[in-house]
Amino acid sequence: MPVISPTVKEEIEPALCGRELRLNRSSPGLPKMATVGTPAYLKVMMHAAKHPHCAVNGLLLGSGGGASVRVVDAVPLFHQHTLGPMLEAATLIVEKYCEEEATTGHYGAKVQIVGYYHANERVDDTERKPLVRQIHAKVNDNFPGAVLLMVNNAALASGTSAALDAFHKGGGGDEDLSACSVALEDPGCMELLTSSLVDGAEAQVVDFDEHFFDVSNDWRNRAIQG
C-alpha cells in the first residue's frame, strides 16, 4: 500500500477549504488538434522511460478549448497503482499550483488541467483501458474538450515518431473517445529526448508516488525544460 508522508496533509488541506466543482463551460467544442510543448513532451516520455515495466500516467497543463488545446507542461502522477484517494489528493495539489502560477507568471499565461496522459505497461499494448477512460472523463468534466495522450510504446522504442496518440471525448457516452491530431510545437524536441535518454536523464523525473513518500521530491520537475 502506498505510504503518504504526513507533510502532504499540509499541501492538501488548504486546497480542500471551500472547494467546489469548477466546470469550464467556455469550451463546448471538441478539439481537432493538440499541440504539445517541449517540457510537456519530455516529462511524459521520460516518465515512461524511467519505469519501462510499469504503466505510468499524469496530468497535462495548458490552455485552449474548442478547436485546439495547447499543452505546455505535464505532471507525472503514478507508476504503481492509481488509487482514488491518491489521485484526488494529487489533483487538488496540482489545481492549487495552477491557481498560484496564475499570479507568479511562470508559464506566461494562465494554465489549468487540460488533459491526461497514460502509457501502458507492455510495448505492444495500445488499449485505452476502462480506468484510463474514467480518469480522462473526470478531467473532461472540469475542462470540456480535455485531451487524452496515449504513449505509443512501440513507436517510442523505435524512435521513429513522436510516439503520441491523441483523443478527445466523443458524443456517444462518458467513455466514448475519438481520435484527434497531435503536433509537437518544436519537432526538435524528439532529438532532445533521444540525447536525454542516452544521458540517463529520465532518472530525474519525480512523480507523485515519490512525492507522497517524501515531499522533498519535487513533482514539478522544473529542471526538465528543454
C-alpha positions as CSV (number, residue, x, y, z in Angstrom):
1,M,0.0,0.0,0.0
2,P,1.4,3.5,-0.9
3,V,2.8,5.5,2.0
4,I,1.8,9.2,2.3
5,S,4.1,11.5,4.2
6,P,2.3,13.3,7.0
7,T,3.6,16.6,5.5
8,V,1.4,16.0,2.4
9,K,-1.7,16.9,4.5
10,E,-0.3,20.5,4.7
11,E,-0.5,20.6,0.9
12,I,-4.0,19.1,0.6
13,E,-5.9,20.8,3.4
14,P,-5.7,24.4,2.0
15,A,-7.0,23.2,-1.3
16,L,-9.9,21.5,0.3
17,C,-11.1,24.6,2.1
18,G,-14.2,26.0,0.3
19,R,-13.7,23.5,-2.6
20,E,-16.5,23.1,-5.1
21,L,-16.6,21.5,-8.6
22,R,-15.4,24.1,-11.1
23,L,-16.8,23.4,-14.6
24,N,-15.4,25.4,-17.5
25,R,-18.4,25.9,-19.8
26,S,-16.5,28.2,-22.1
27,S,-15.1,25.4,-24.2
28,P,-18.0,23.4,-25.6
29,G,-16.4,22.3,-28.9
30,L,-14.3,19.2,-29.4
31,P,-10.6,19.7,-30.1
32,K,-9.3,18.8,-33.5
33,M,-5.7,19.5,-32.6
34,A,-3.5,19.1,-29.6
35,T,-0.1,20.9,-29.6
36,V,2.5,19.7,-27.1
37,G,5.3,21.9,-25.8
38,T,8.8,20.6,-25.2
39,P,8.7,20.5,-21.4
40,A,5.4,18.5,-21.5
41,Y,6.7,16.1,-24.2
42,L,10.0,15.4,-22.3
43,K,8.3,14.8,-19.0
44,V,5.7,12.4,-20.5
45,M,8.3,10.4,-22.4
46,M,10.9,10.4,-19.7
47,H,8.3,9.3,-17.1
48,A,7.5,6.3,-19.3
49,A,11.2,5.6,-19.9
50,K,12.1,5.7,-16.2
51,H,9.5,3.0,-15.4
52,P,9.7,0.8,-18.5
53,H,8.0,-2.2,-16.8
54,C,5.1,-0.2,-15.3
55,A,2.1,1.7,-16.5
56,V,2.6,5.4,-15.9
57,N,0.2,8.3,-16.0
58,G,-0.1,12.0,-15.4
59,L,-1.9,15.3,-15.9
60,L,-1.5,17.8,-18.7
61,L,-1.4,21.5,-18.1
62,G,-2.2,24.2,-20.7
63,S,-4.9,26.3,-22.2
64,G,-7.3,26.4,-25.1
65,G,-10.6,24.9,-25.9
66,G,-12.9,24.5,-28.9
67,A,-10.8,23.5,-31.9
68,S,-7.4,23.2,-30.2
69,V,-5.7,22.5,-26.9
70,R,-2.2,23.7,-26.1
71,V,-0.2,21.5,-23.6
72,V,2.6,23.4,-22.0
73,D,3.5,21.1,-19.1
74,A,3.0,17.7,-17.7
75,V,2.7,16.5,-14.1
76,P,3.8,12.8,-13.6
77,L,1.3,11.1,-11.3
78,F,1.9,7.4,-10.7
79,H,3.9,4.4,-11.7
80,Q,2.4,2.0,-9.2
81,H,-1.3,1.7,-8.6
82,T,-3.6,4.6,-9.3
83,L,-5.8,4.7,-6.3
84,G,-8.8,7.1,-6.0
85,P,-7.7,8.9,-2.8
86,M,-4.1,9.3,-4.1
87,L,-5.4,10.7,-7.4
88,E,-7.8,13.1,-5.7
89,A,-5.0,14.3,-3.4
90,A,-2.6,14.8,-6.3
91,T,-5.2,16.6,-8.4
92,L,-6.0,19.0,-5.5
93,I,-2.3,19.9,-5.2
94,V,-2.0,20.5,-9.0
95,E,-5.1,22.6,-9.1
96,K,-3.8,24.8,-6.3
97,Y,-0.4,25.0,-8.1
98,C,-2.2,26.2,-11.3
99,E,-4.0,28.9,-9.3
100,E,-0.8,30.1,-7.8
101,E,1.1,30.1,-11.1
102,A,-1.6,32.5,-12.5
103,T,-0.1,35.1,-10.2
104,T,3.6,34.3,-10.5
105,G,3.5,34.1,-14.3
106,H,5.8,31.0,-14.6
107,Y,4.1,30.0,-17.8
108,G,3.5,33.5,-19.2
109,A,-0.3,32.8,-19.2
110,K,-3.0,31.2,-17.1
111,V,-2.9,27.4,-17.2
112,Q,-5.2,24.7,-16.0
113,I,-5.5,20.9,-16.2
114,V,-6.4,20.3,-19.8
115,G,-5.8,16.6,-20.2
116,Y,-4.4,13.3,-19.1
117,Y,-1.6,11.1,-20.3
118,H,-1.1,7.3,-20.0
119,A,1.5,4.8,-21.0
120,N,0.6,1.1,-20.8
121,E,2.9,-1.5,-19.3
122,R,3.6,-3.6,-22.4
123,V,5.2,-2.4,-25.6
124,D,2.5,-3.9,-27.7
125,D,-0.4,-2.7,-25.7
126,T,-2.2,0.3,-27.1
127,E,-5.6,-0.3,-25.4
128,R,-7.3,2.6,-23.7
129,K,-8.4,0.7,-20.7
130,P,-11.5,1.5,-18.6
131,L,-9.5,3.2,-15.9
132,V,-7.8,5.4,-18.5
133,R,-11.2,6.4,-19.9
134,Q,-12.7,7.0,-16.5
135,I,-9.9,9.3,-15.4
136,H,-10.0,11.2,-18.7
137,A,-13.7,11.6,-18.3
138,K,-13.3,13.2,-14.9
139,V,-10.7,15.6,-16.3
140,N,-13.2,16.4,-19.1
141,D,-15.9,17.2,-16.6
142,N,-13.7,20.2,-15.4
143,F,-12.3,21.1,-18.8
144,P,-14.7,20.1,-21.7
145,G,-12.6,19.1,-24.7
146,A,-9.8,17.7,-22.5
147,V,-7.2,15.7,-24.5
148,L,-6.0,12.2,-23.7
149,L,-2.5,11.5,-24.8
150,M,-1.5,7.8,-25.1
151,V,2.2,7.0,-25.3
152,N,2.8,4.6,-28.2
153,N,5.4,2.4,-26.6
154,A,6.4,0.6,-29.8
155,A,7.0,3.9,-31.6
156,L,8.9,5.2,-28.6
157,A,11.2,2.2,-28.6
158,S,11.9,2.6,-32.3
159,G,12.4,6.4,-32.1
160,T,10.8,6.9,-35.5
161,S,8.0,9.2,-34.4
162,A,6.7,11.5,-31.6
163,A,5.1,8.3,-30.2
164,L,1.9,10.0,-29.1
165,D,-1.7,9.3,-30.0
166,A,-4.3,11.9,-29.1
167,F,-8.0,11.5,-28.3
168,H,-10.9,13.6,-27.0
169,K,-14.3,12.6,-25.6
170,G,-16.8,11.8,-28.3
171,G,-20.6,12.2,-28.2
172,G,-21.5,8.6,-27.5
173,G,-21.2,8.4,-23.8
174,D,-18.8,9.1,-20.9
175,E,-16.2,6.6,-22.2
176,D,-16.5,7.3,-25.9
177,L,-13.3,8.5,-27.4
178,S,-12.5,9.9,-30.8
179,A,-9.0,10.5,-32.3
180,C,-7.7,14.0,-32.9
181,S,-4.4,15.3,-34.4
182,V,-1.4,15.9,-32.2
183,A,1.7,18.0,-33.1
184,L,4.9,19.0,-31.3
185,E,5.5,22.7,-31.0
186,D,9.1,22.1,-31.7
187,P,9.9,18.9,-33.6
188,G,13.5,19.2,-32.5
189,C,12.4,18.0,-29.0
190,M,12.5,14.4,-30.4
191,E,16.3,14.7,-30.8
192,L,16.5,16.3,-27.4
193,L,14.6,13.4,-25.9
194,T,17.0,10.9,-27.5
195,S,20.0,12.7,-26.2
196,S,18.4,13.0,-22.8
197,L,17.7,9.3,-22.6
198,V,21.3,8.5,-23.7
199,D,22.5,10.5,-20.8
200,G,20.1,8.8,-18.4
201,A,18.2,12.0,-17.6
202,E,14.9,10.1,-17.1
203,A,16.2,9.2,-13.6
204,Q,15.5,12.9,-12.7
205,V,11.7,12.6,-13.2
206,V,9.7,12.7,-10.0
207,D,6.1,11.6,-9.8
208,F,3.5,11.7,-7.1
209,D,4.3,8.2,-5.9
210,E,7.7,9.5,-4.9
211,H,6.4,12.9,-3.7
212,F,3.9,11.2,-1.3
213,F,6.7,9.1,0.1
214,D,9.0,12.1,0.6
215,V,7.7,15.6,0.0
216,S,11.2,16.8,-0.7
217,N,10.9,15.1,-4.1
218,D,9.6,17.9,-6.3
219,W,6.8,16.7,-8.6
220,R,7.1,20.0,-10.6
221,N,10.3,18.7,-12.3
222,R,11.3,22.2,-13.2
223,A,14.8,21.1,-14.2
224,I,13.3,19.4,-17.3
225,Q,12.5,22.3,-19.6
226,G,14.2,21.6,-22.9
